Amino acid sequence: MQTKRANIVLPDDKKADKGGASVVSERVSYRNSGSSGIQGEVALKDGQNKLDTNAVYRLPEVEVKAQGRFTAERDGRVNVDFKITVPKEILSDNWRLILNPKLLHNDSIVPLQKVILNGREFVEKQKQDYADYDKFLKSIVDKSKYDSVYLDRDNILRDIRKRQEYYFAIYQEQMKEQMDYEKWKLKQDEHDAEVKANKIRYSAEQYHRYSRMALDHKVRNVVENKDTTGLHAKYMKDYERKTRKYMARYLDDYGLQEDKDSVELIRRELALRNTPKKYREKREVNSKISDIDNHIFSLNDSVEIAKHRYFFGEIAMNELALQRKDEMFEKMVKFPYDDNKAEIRLDTILSSSSNFVFYYTQEYPVVEGLKKIRLTMDSKIQAIDRSEYKLEGADTLSYFIASLAQLADPSLISKRTELHRNLYDRITVYTRYKTAKSVSSVYEIDYQDNRAQMDKLVEAFRKYNNSTEFTIDSVTMISTTSLEGDYDDNYELTSKRAYSVKNYLSKTLSGVNVENLFKVKYKGEDWNTLLTQVRQRDDIVNKEDIQTMLTNAVYPDQCEQDIKKQFPADYKIIQDSIYPLLRRIDFVIDLHRTGLKSDTVKVEYRSDYEEGLRLLQEREYWKAIEILANYPDYNAALCLACLGYNSKAYDLLTNLAPTGNTEYLLAILCSRMKKERDAVSHLLKSYELDSSKIYRSRLDPEVLALIARNNLQSQIDRIQERENKELETIASK
């Protein structure tokens, strides 16, 4: 029921200066000293309890707060800063306030990071909800722990015991059968042995009986003088017949020697037939106790039993809880934490006893052509009892984008070119010779890269010579060489080499009076270039000592020998890398513009440049630089600075004449490049050249920070005061 609301306002001046923004109109105040109001209130008449809407009241003071400001664009981004204010009346320990600032970018709404203000009781409720949910999660058993939690161990042990007893019972039964069989077989073997003994006994008795009978018969025949031939054989035949007849009932093999296998087969069949049915199989395979294969209770048996012995009801409930984890989170945690921290700027607990103020700053990319950004904010309350309430929306702030592109100079669309009548061009040709320089100075065009080197000069000369714009006045040939050899001889050598090259040009440049046009100067050893090159090298270890020796040399040849002797490694570098640069001829071509009697100024309107400038002002920097790169002037440097190429912009500006624009931009670039002293110097100079830059300073954060760091405001005030006096003087005249 409160009319209070969370709102957004622009920061005060002190805060704004840090962000480089400038308030469009900070505050407009009006006070009526003659008003009857007391302490800013409207006075009511006696008995009046409300204002008369038809009357006009004069207020003692009116205050209007600004809702717009300038903000500086740098490297394609702007800084949007504002204050979030929340009155204590809409803060409570029992709820949280969610503030959602958002940028209005053309037709798009861009949400910014949220600010969440939590009451203490609300936070405790969140913690309790998460604790309850954590307890629920801990009650869920991981599948990897089912064996330790849900395994029915008592029944598994009973099943294992039952299986083991079953295996042992089978073994006991087979063992009993084998023992019974062996007991019977022992009896049967004894019986068979007895039968066999009887057969042997009977055979022996009969044999000896018939032998005695044969012997008695023989004795009688001898006594009676009868023939005894065949008598023993006859009795043996009777013996065999009678024995065979007796043995036939045992299925003996007497007389059946011709078919032993058949007899053996019949004997086995009879033996099996005489074996009890329950022992026949064992007798047939000749079973032994060692042949009994007992069943072993294995790990596979344990696994097979265990996988069917879980508390499956409890497992089903556990897995149902696991499936409903997200659903239970929604039911148990009424106000979840926001896991996406990237969407939250501030999430804090605060007391409801005082107002809340938060300074909010946000960088935002600026698209091409964007000139203004608006900002507003929605807010919502969420209470412990799950009620929600949306507050009235905040005011809308506007940010007008101030860019360096606004410093563009349209006057450069028309190019003013100062044309000088007299000009020169310098071309260096590095000449090479076959033999030592002290021996030969004959220039051969096809030796090493002589032709490629000389073609540079020939091409440039012909270009100027054939041009209608220029006329060649003279060409000066300056010949130098390296330090190798005698100093005086080298002086003469550069002369010979220069004239050798001139002779070549006389033959090459047909139709040109080389003899009169080309003038020869020879200087011998080029010590100046040598010294310059040594200073620039980083690979020469004793650079300082060598520079001193070169600078203080009295006897040139001795100096070179001293360097070679004292610093052989450095001398090798000089000999290989620097000496070739000293053996050269510099051609200085002096010329003048044909038909031009004196220096003049040429004005040229450039339509493509105008398009490049338009693109720059629209902040389409990449498109703009494609055009402006062809014109290395202030606007091109400005475009490079807008793109963040500070060093390139700096190098370009330092080659331009100083103006208010160039000095101001140099101050910004130096500030970015940490050249503090140079930045201050350029800034103050820009104010002196163009005092309007003082007013521009409030829109450029680099300049504001530079002024603050170096306490420049007093100097700026003096410059402005001097400027005002000069204007007053001019006005008075």
C-alpha positions in Angstrom: 0.0 0.0 0.0 3.1 2.2 -0.1 3.5 4.8 -2.8 7.2 4.6 -2.4 9.2 2.9 -5.1 12.7 2.0 -6.1 14.1 4.5 -8.5 17.1 5.4 -10.6 18.8 8.8 -10.8 21.9 10.2 -12.3 25.0 10.3 -10.0 26.1 13.6 -8.6 28.8 15.7 -10.2 31.7 14.2 -8.3 30.8 10.6 -9.3 30.0 11.6 -12.8 33.4 13.1 -13.4 35.1 9.8 -12.6 33.0 8.1 -15.3 33.6 10.9 -17.8 30.0 11.8 -18.2 28.5 15.3 -18.1 25.0 16.0 -16.8 22.8 17.8 -19.3 21.1 19.8 -16.6 22.0 18.7 -13.1 19.5 20.7 -11.2 17.3 23.7 -11.8 16.3 25.6 -8.6 14.0 28.5 -8.1 13.2 30.2 -4.8 10.5 32.8 -4.2 11.7 34.9 -1.2 8.3 36.5 -0.8 6.4 33.3 -0.4 4.3 32.6 2.7 5.5 29.0 2.7 7.3 27.7 5.7 10.2 25.1 5.3 9.1 24.4 1.8 5.5 23.6 2.6 2.4 25.4 1.3 0.5 27.3 4.1 -3.1 26.4 4.6 -5.7 28.8 5.9 -7.5 28.3 9.2 -10.0 25.4 8.9 -8.7 24.3 5.5 -7.6 20.7 5.5 -6.8 20.3 1.8 -5.6 22.3 -1.1 -8.0 24.2 -3.3 -7.3 22.8 -6.8 -8.8 25.9 -8.3 -6.5 28.2 -6.5 -2.9 29.1 -7.4 -0.2 28.6 -4.8 3.2 30.1 -4.8 5.8 27.6 -3.7 8.9 28.8 -1.9 11.3 26.5 -3.8 11.1 24.3 -6.9 13.8 21.7 -7.6 14.0 19.7 -10.8 16.5 16.8 -11.2 18.0 16.0 -14.5 17.2 12.8 -16.3 19.7 13.0 -19.1 23.4 13.3 -19.5 26.3 13.0 -22.0 28.4 9.8 -21.8 31.7 9.4 -23.7 32.1 6.6 -26.3 35.6 5.0 -26.4 36.7 2.0 -28.5 33.1 1.4 -29.5 31.7 1.4 -25.9 30.1 3.9 -23.5 29.9 4.0 -19.8 26.3 4.1 -18.4 26.3 5.0 -14.7 23.4 5.7 -12.4 22.3 5.5 -8.8 19.6 3.0 -7.6 17.7 4.4 -4.6 15.4 2.3 -2.5 13.4 3.9 0.4 13.4 1.9 3.6 9.6 1.7 3.6 9.8 -1.0 0.9 12.5 -3.0 2.5 11.7 -5.8 5.0 13.3 -8.7 6.7 10.6 -11.0 5.4 11.1 -10.5 1.6 13.5 -9.7 -1.1 13.5 -6.9 -3.6 14.6 -7.7 -7.1 15.7 -4.8 -9.2 15.9 -5.3 -13.0 17.6 -2.3 -14.8 17.4 -2.4 -18.5 18.6 -0.4 -21.5 16.3 0.8 -24.2 18.4 0.6 -27.4 16.4 1.8 -30.3 13.6 -0.8 -30.5 15.4 -3.4 -28.4 15.3 -4.0 -24.6 18.7 -5.1 -23.2 18.4 -6.5 -19.6 21.3 -5.5 -17.3 22.6 -7.5 -14.3 20.0 -7.7 -11.5 20.4 -6.2 -8.0 18.8 -8.3 -5.3 18.2 -7.0 -1.8 17.4 -9.7 0.7 15.8 -9.5 4.1 17.4 -11.5 6.9 14.4 -13.7 7.6 14.0 -14.2 3.9 17.6 -15.4 3.7 17.1 -17.8 6.6 14.0 -19.2 4.9 16.1 -19.8 1.8 18.8 -21.5 3.8 16.2 -23.7 5.6 14.6 -24.7 2.3 18.0 -25.7 0.9 18.9 -27.6 4.1 15.6 -29.6 3.8 16.3 -30.3 0.2 19.9 -31.3 1.0 18.5 -33.7 3.6 16.2 -35.2 0.9 19.1 -35.6 -1.5 21.2 -37.3 1.1 18.4 -39.8 1.7 18.7 -40.9 -1.9 21.0 -43.9 -2.2 23.4 -44.0 -5.1 23.2 -47.1 -7.3 26.8 -47.9 -6.6 25.8 -48.4 -2.9 22.8 -50.7 -3.4 24.9 -53.7 -2.4 25.7 -52.2 1.0 22.2 -50.8 1.7 19.5 -52.8 -0.1 21.1 -56.3 -0.1 18.9 -59.0 1.7 21.9 -60.7 3.4 20.0 -63.0 5.7 18.0 -64.7 2.9 21.1 -64.7 0.7 23.0 -66.7 3.5 20.0 -69.1 3.8 20.0 -69.6 0.0 23.7 -70.2 -0.1 23.4 -72.8 2.8 20.6 -74.5 1.0 22.5 -74.6 -2.3 25.6 -76.0 -0.5 23.6 -78.6 1.3 22.0 -79.6 -2.0 25.4 -80.1 -3.6 26.6 -82.1 -0.6 23.5 -84.3 -0.5 24.1 -85.2 -4.2 27.7 -86.1 -3.3 26.7 -88.2 -0.4 24.2 -90.1 -2.5 26.7 -90.8 -5.2 29.3 -91.8 -2.6 26.8 -94.3 -0.9 26.0 -95.8 -4.3 29.7 -96.2 -5.1 30.4 -97.8 -1.6 27.5 -100.2 -2.0 28.7 -101.1 -5.5 32.2 -101.8 -4.2 30.9 -103.9 -1.3 28.9 -106.0 -3.7 31.8 -106.2 -6.2 34.1 -107.4 -3.5 31.7 -110.2 -2.7 31.3 -111.0 -6.4 35.1 -111.0 -6.9 35.5 -113.5 -4.0 32.8 -115.7 -5.5 34.4 -115.5 -9.0 37.7 -116.4 -7.4 36.2 -119.4 -5.7 34.6 -120.5 -9.0 37.9 -120.2 -10.7 39.7 -122.1 -8.0 37.1 -124.9 -8.3 37.7 -125.0 -12.1 41.4 -125.2 -11.5 41.0 -127.8 -8.8 38.7 -129.9 -10.9 40.9 -129.7 -13.9 44.0 -130.7 -11.9 42.2 -133.6 -10.2 40.9 -135.0 -13.5 44.2 -134.5 -15.1 46.1 -136.5 -12.5 43.3 -139.1 -12.3 43.5 -139.8 -16.0 47.3 -139.7 -15.9 47.2 -142.4 -13.2 44.7 -144.4 -15.2 47.0 -144.1 -18.3 50.0 -145.1 -16.3 48.2 -148.1 -14.8 47.0 -149.2 -18.2 50.5 -148.8 -19.6 52.0 -150.9 -16.8 49.5 -153.7 -17.5 50.3 -153.6 -21.2 54.0 -153.7 -20.5 53.5 -156.6 -18.3 51.3 -158.3 -20.9 53.8 -157.3 -23.6 51.1 -155.3 -25.3 51.7 -152.2 -27.4 51.5 -148.9 -25.4 51.6 -146.6 -28.3 48.9 -143.9 -28.1 47.7 -145.0 -24.8 48.5 -141.8 -22.9 47.0 -139.7 -25.7 43.8 -141.7 -25.5 43.5 -141.0 -21.7 44.3 -137.3 -22.2 41.6 -137.1 -24.8 39.1 -138.6 -22.4 40.4 -136.1 -19.8 39.8 -133.2 -22.0 36.4 -134.3 -23.1 35.2 -134.8 -19.5 36.8 -131.6 -18.4 35.2 -129.7 -21.2 31.9 -131.1 -20.4 32.3 -129.9 -16.8 33.6 -126.5 -17.7 30.8 -125.9 -20.2 28.5 -124.8 -17.5 31.0 -122.0 -16.6 31.4 -121.1 -20.3 35.1 -121.9 -20.2 37.1 -121.6 -23.3 38.5 -125.1 -23.4 38.1 -126.2 -26.9 37.1 -122.7 -28.1 40.5 -121.2 -28.6 39.7 -120.3 -32.2 37.2 -117.6 -31.1 38.4 -116.0 -28.0 36.8 -112.6 -28.7 33.3 -114.1 -28.9 33.9 -116.1 -25.7 35.1 -113.0 -23.9 32.1 -111.0 -25.1 29.7 -113.8 -23.9 31.5 -113.9 -20.6 31.1 -110.1 -20.1 27.4 -110.3 -21.0 26.9 -113.1 -18.6 28.9 -111.1 -15.9 26.6 -108.1 -16.5 23.6 -110.3 -16.5 24.6 -111.7 -13.1 25.2 -108.1 -11.9 22.3 -106.4 -10.1 20.6 -103.8 -12.3 21.6 -100.8 -10.1 25.3 -101.8 -10.4 25.4 -102.7 -14.1 26.4 -99.1 -15.3 29.1 -98.8 -12.7 30.5 -102.2 -13.5 30.4 -101.5 -17.2 32.5 -98.3 -16.8 34.5 -99.8 -13.9 33.5 -97.0 -11.6 35.8 -95.8 -8.8 35.4 -93.3 -5.9 37.8 -90.9 -7.6 35.4 -90.8 -10.5 32.7 -89.0 -8.4 32.5 -85.3 -9.5 31.3 -83.2 -6.6 29.6 -79.8 -7.2 31.6 -76.8 -6.0 29.8 -73.7 -4.7 31.3 -70.8 -6.8 31.3 -67.0 -7.0 28.8 -67.3 -9.9 26.5 -69.2 -7.6 26.7 -66.3 -5.0 26.0 -63.7 -7.7 23.1 -65.7 -9.1 21.6 -65.9 -5.7 22.3 -62.3 -4.6 20.8 -60.6 -7.7 17.4 -61.9 -6.8 17.7 -61.1 -3.1 17.4 -57.2 -2.8 14.8 -55.1 -1.0 13.2 -54.3 -4.3 10.4 -52.2 -2.8 12.9 -49.9 -1.1 14.9 -49.6 -4.3 11.8 -48.7 -6.3 11.0 -45.9 -3.8 14.6 -44.7 -3.9 14.7 -44.5 -7.7 11.3 -42.8 -7.7 12.8 -40.1 -5.4 15.8 -39.8 -7.8 13.5 -39.3 -10.7 11.5 -36.7 -8.8 14.6 -34.8 -7.7 13.9 -31.7 -9.8 10.2 -31.8 -9.0 11.0 -32.0 -5.3 13.4 -29.0 -5.6 10.6 -26.9 -6.9 8.3 -28.0 -4.1 10.8 -27.7 -1.3 12.9 -24.7 -2.4 10.4 -21.8 -2.8 13.1 -19.2 -3.5 16.1 -20.8 -5.2 19.4 -19.0 -5.5 20.2 -17.6 -8.9 22.9 -19.9 -10.3 23.7 -17.6 -13.2 26.0 -15.2 -11.4 26.7 -13.5 -14.7 23.2 -12.0 -14.5 23.6 -10.6 -11.0 25.4 -7.4 -10.2 24.7 -7.4 -6.4 23.1 -10.0 -4.2 23.2 -8.9 -0.6 21.5 -9.0 2.8 20.6 -5.6 4.3 18.6 -4.1 7.1 15.3 -2.4 6.6 16.1 0.4 9.0 17.6 2.7 6.4 17.4 3.7 2.7 19.5 1.9 0.2 21.7 3.6 -2.4 23.8 1.7 -4.9 26.1 3.2 -7.6 25.7 1.2 -10.8 28.0 1.4 -13.8 27.8 -0.5 -17.0 29.8 -0.6 -20.2 27.8 -1.0 -23.3 28.8 -1.5 -27.0 27.7 1.3 -29.3 26.5 0.2 -32.8 27.0 2.4 -35.8 24.7 5.4 -35.9 23.5 5.1 -32.2 23.2 8.5 -30.6 21.1 8.0 -27.5 20.5 5.2 -25.0 17.6 5.2 -22.5 17.6 3.4 -19.1 14.7 2.3 -16.9 14.1 -0.3 -14.1 11.5 -2.7 -13.0 11.3 -4.0 -9.4 9.5 -6.9 -7.8 9.0 -8.1 -4.2 9.0 -11.8 -3.3 7.9 -12.5 0.3 8.3 -15.5 2.6 4.6 -16.3 2.3 5.2 -16.7 -1.5 3.3 -13.5 -2.3 4.7 -11.2 -5.0 4.2 -7.6 -5.7 5.4 -5.5 -8.7 6.3 -1.9 -7.9 5.8 1.1 -10.1 8.5 1.4 -12.8 11.4 3.7 -12.3 12.0 6.9 -14.2 13.6 6.7 -17.6 17.1 8.2 -17.9 18.6 9.3 -21.2 22.3 9.1 -22.1 23.4 11.1 -25.1 26.5 9.5 -26.6 29.5 11.8 -26.9 32.2 10.5 -29.2 35.6 11.6 -30.3 34.1 11.5 -33.8 32.5 14.8 -32.8 35.9 16.3 -33.0 36.1 15.7 -36.7 37.2 18.7 -38.8 35.0 19.3 -41.9 37.2 22.0 -43.2 39.6 19.3 -44.4 37.2 18.1 -47.0 38.8 20.7 -49.3 42.5 19.9 -49.5 44.8 22.9 -49.5 48.1 21.8 -50.9 51.2 24.1 -50.8 53.0 23.6 -54.1 56.8 24.2 -53.9 58.5 25.1 -57.1 61.8 23.5 -56.3 62.0 19.8 -55.1 64.5 17.0 -54.9 64.5 13.2 -54.7 67.2 11.1 -53.1 67.8 7.5 -54.3 70.5 5.2 -52.9 72.2 2.6 -55.0 74.4 -0.1 -53.3 77.2 -0.9 -55.7 79.1 -4.2 -55.8 82.5 -5.0 -57.4 84.1 -8.3 -58.3 87.6 -7.8 -56.7 89.0 -6.0 -53.7 88.3 -2.3 -53.8 91.9 -1.5 -53.6 92.5 -3.3 -56.9 89.5 -2.6 -59.1 86.8 0.0 -59.4 85.2 -1.2 -62.6 81.4 -1.3 -62.3 79.8 -4.4 -63.9 76.0 -4.2 -64.1 75.4 -8.0 -64.2 77.5 -8.6 -61.0 75.4 -9.7 -58.0 72.3 -7.4 -57.6 73.9 -4.4 -59.4 71.2 -4.3 -62.1 68.3 -4.4 -59.7 69.9 -1.7 -57.6 70.6 0.6 -60.6 67.1 0.0 -62.1 65.7 2.0 -59.2 67.7 5.0 -60.2 67.1 4.6 -64.0 63.3 4.1 -63.4 63.0 7.2 -61.2 65.1 9.3 -63.6 63.0 8.4 -66.6 59.8 9.0 -64.7 60.9 12.6 -63.9 62.6 13.1 -67.3 59.4 12.1 -69.2 57.1 14.0 -66.9 55.3 17.2 -68.1 54.9 18.3 -64.5 58.6 18.3 -63.5 61.9 19.4 -65.1 65.2 17.9 -64.0 67.8 20.6 -63.1 70.8 18.3 -62.1 71.7 14.9 -60.6 74.4 14.8 -57.9 76.2 11.5 -57.4 77.7 11.1 -53.9 80.0 8.1 -53.7 81.1 6.5 -50.3 82.7 3.3 -49.3 83.5 1.2 -46.1 86.6 1.5 -43.9 88.5 -1.6 -45.2 91.8 -0.6 -46.7 93.8 2.6 -46.6 91.9 5.8 -45.8 93.5 7.9 -48.6 93.2 5.1 -51.1 89.5 4.8 -50.3 89.0 8.4 -51.1 90.5 8.0 -54.5 88.6 4.7 -55.0 85.2 6.4 -54.4 86.1 8.8 -57.2 86.9 6.0 -59.6 83.8 4.1 -58.8 81.5 7.1 -59.2 83.0 7.8 -62.7 82.7 4.1 -63.6 78.9 4.2 -62.7 78.6 7.5 -64.6 80.1 5.9 -67.7 77.5 3.1 -67.4 74.7 5.7 -67.2 76.0 7.5 -70.3 75.5 4.3 -72.3 72.2 3.4 -70.7 70.4 6.8 -70.6 70.2 7.4 -74.4 69.3 10.9 -75.4 70.4 12.3 -72.0 73.4 14.6 -71.6 74.7 12.6 -68.7 78.1 14.3 -68.8 76.7 17.8 -68.0 73.5 16.7 -66.1 75.2 14.3 -63.6 77.7 15.8 -61.2 80.1 13.6 -59.2 81.0 14.0 -55.5 83.2 11.4 -53.7 83.7 11.3 -49.9 85.8 8.2 -49.3 85.0 6.3 -46.1 81.5 6.9 -44.7 82.2 7.3 -41.0 78.9 9.1 -40.2 76.7 6.3 -41.5 78.9 3.7 -39.7 78.5 5.5 -36.4 74.7 5.9 -36.9 74.3 2.2 -37.7 76.4 1.1 -34.7 74.1 3.1 -32.4 71.0 1.4 -33.8 72.3 -2.1 -33.4 71.3 -4.3 -30.5 73.6 -7.2 -31.3 76.9 -5.3 -30.9 78.0 -6.1 -27.4 80.6 -3.3 -27.0 78.6 -0.7 -28.8 79.5 2.1 -26.4 83.2 1.5 -26.6 83.2 1.3 -30.3 81.2 4.6 -30.6 83.7 6.3 -28.4 86.6 5.0 -30.6 84.9 6.1 -33.8 84.1 9.5 -32.4 87.6 10.2 -31.0 89.6 8.6 -33.8 92.7 10.6 -35.0 94.2 8.0 -37.3 91.3 6.3 -39.2 93.2 3.2 -40.3 94.6 2.6 -36.8 91.1 3.0 -35.3 89.7 0.3 -37.6 92.5 -2.1 -36.7 92.0 -1.4 -32.9 88.3 -2.2 -33.2 89.1 -5.4 -35.1 91.7 -6.5 -32.5 89.9 -5.6 -29.3 86.4 -6.6 -30.4 86.7 -9.3 -33.1 83.1 -10.6 -32.7 81.6 -7.1 -33.0 83.9 -6.2 -35.9 82.6 -9.3 -37.7 79.1 -8.0 -37.3 80.1 -4.6 -38.6 82.0 -6.1 -41.5 79.2 -8.4 -42.6 76.1 -6.2 -41.9 77.2 -2.5 -41.9 80.1 -2.2 -44.3 77.9 -3.2 -47.3 75.6 -0.3 -46.5 78.6 2.1 -46.8 79.5 1.0 -50.3 77.0 3.1 -52.2 76.2 6.0 -54.4 73.5 8.5 -53.3 71.7 10.2 -56.3 70.2 13.5 -55.5 67.8 14.6 -58.3 67.1 18.3 -58.2 64.1 19.4 -60.2 61.4 22.1 -60.4 57.7 22.2 -61.3 57.4 23.0 -65.0 55.7 26.4 -65.6 55.6 27.3 -61.9 57.5 30.5 -61.1 57.1 30.5 -57.3 55.5 28.5 -54.5 51.7 28.6 -54.4 48.6 27.0 -52.8 46.3 24.5 -54.5 42.7 23.9 -53.3 41.1 20.5 -54.2 37.5 19.4 -53.2 37.4 15.7 -52.4 33.9 14.0 -52.6 35.2 10.6 -51.4 36.8 12.4 -48.4 33.5 13.9 -47.6 31.9 10.4 -47.5 34.7 9.2 -45.2 34.1 12.1 -42.9 30.3 11.3 -42.8 31.0 7.7 -41.9 33.4 8.8 -39.2 30.7 11.1 -37.7 28.2 8.2 -37.8 30.8 6.1 -36.0 31.2 3.6 -38.8 34.9 3.7 -38.2 36.0 0.7 -40.3 34.2 2.0 -43.4 35.6 5.5 -42.7 39.2 4.4 -42.4 39.1 2.6 -45.7 38.7 6.1 -47.3 40.5 8.3 -44.8 43.6 6.0 -44.9 44.3 7.5 -48.3 44.6 11.0 -46.7 47.0 10.9 -43.7 45.7 14.0 -42.0 44.0 14.9 -38.7 40.6 13.2 -39.5 42.5 10.0 -40.4 44.3 10.1 -37.0 41.0 10.8 -35.3 39.5 7.7 -36.9 42.5 5.6 -35.9 42.1 6.9 -32.3 38.4 5.9 -32.4 39.4 2.4 -33.5 41.9 2.1 -30.6 45.1 2.4 -32.8 46.6 4.9 -30.5 50.3 4.5 -31.6 49.4 4.9 -35.3 47.3 7.9 -34.6 50.0 9.4 -32.5 52.7 8.9 -35.2 50.4 10.5 -37.8 49.6 13.6 -35.6 53.2 14.3 -34.7 53.9 14.9 -38.4 51.1 17.5 -38.7 51.2 21.2 -37.8 50.0 21.9 -34.3 46.4 23.2 -34.0 43.8 23.1 -31.3 42.4 19.9 -32.7 45.7 18.1 -33.1 47.0 19.1 -29.7 43.8 18.1 -28.0 43.8 14.7 -29.6 47.5 14.2 -28.8 46.6 14.9 -25.2 44.1 12.1 -25.2 46.4 9.7 -27.0 49.3 10.5 -24.7 47.1 9.9 -21.7 46.1 6.5 -23.1 49.8 5.7 -23.8 50.8 6.6 -20.2 52.8 9.6 -21.4 51.5 11.9 -18.6 53.9 14.9 -19.0 53.4 15.0 -22.8 49.6 14.7 -22.3 49.5 17.7 -20.0 51.7 19.8 -22.4 49.5 19.0 -25.4 46.3 19.7 -23.4 47.3 23.1 -22.2 48.6 24.0 -25.7 45.3 23.0 -27.2 43.4 25.3 -24.8 45.7 28.2 -25.8 45.2 27.5 -29.5 41.5 26.9 -29.2 39.8 27.9 -25.9 36.5 26.1 -26.9 38.3 22.8 -26.1 38.0 23.8 -22.4 34.2 23.2 -22.7 34.7 20.0 -24.6 36.8 18.5 -21.8 33.9 17.5 -19.7 32.8 15.0 -22.4 36.2 13.1 -22.6 37.1 10.9 -19.6 40.8 10.8 -20.4 41.0 14.6 -20.3 38.9 14.9 -17.1 41.1 12.3 -15.4 44.2 14.1 -16.7 43.1 17.4 -15.2 42.2 15.8 -11.9 45.5 13.9 -11.6 47.7 16.9 -12.3 45.6 19.6 -10.6 45.3 21.6 -13.8 42.0 23.4 -13.1 43.8 26.6 -11.8 45.9 26.8 -15.0 42.8 26.2 -17.1 41.0 29.0 -15.3 43.9 31.4 -16.0 43.8 30.5 -19.7 40.0 31.0 -19.8 40.3 34.3 -17.9 43.0 35.6 -20.3 40.9 34.5 -23.2 37.9 36.4 -21.8 40.0 39.6 -21.4 41.1 39.4 -24.9 37.6 39.1 -26.1 36.5 42.1 -24.0 39.4 44.1 -25.4 38.3 43.2 -29.0 34.7 44.1 -28.2 35.6 47.4 -26.7 37.5 48.4 -29.9 
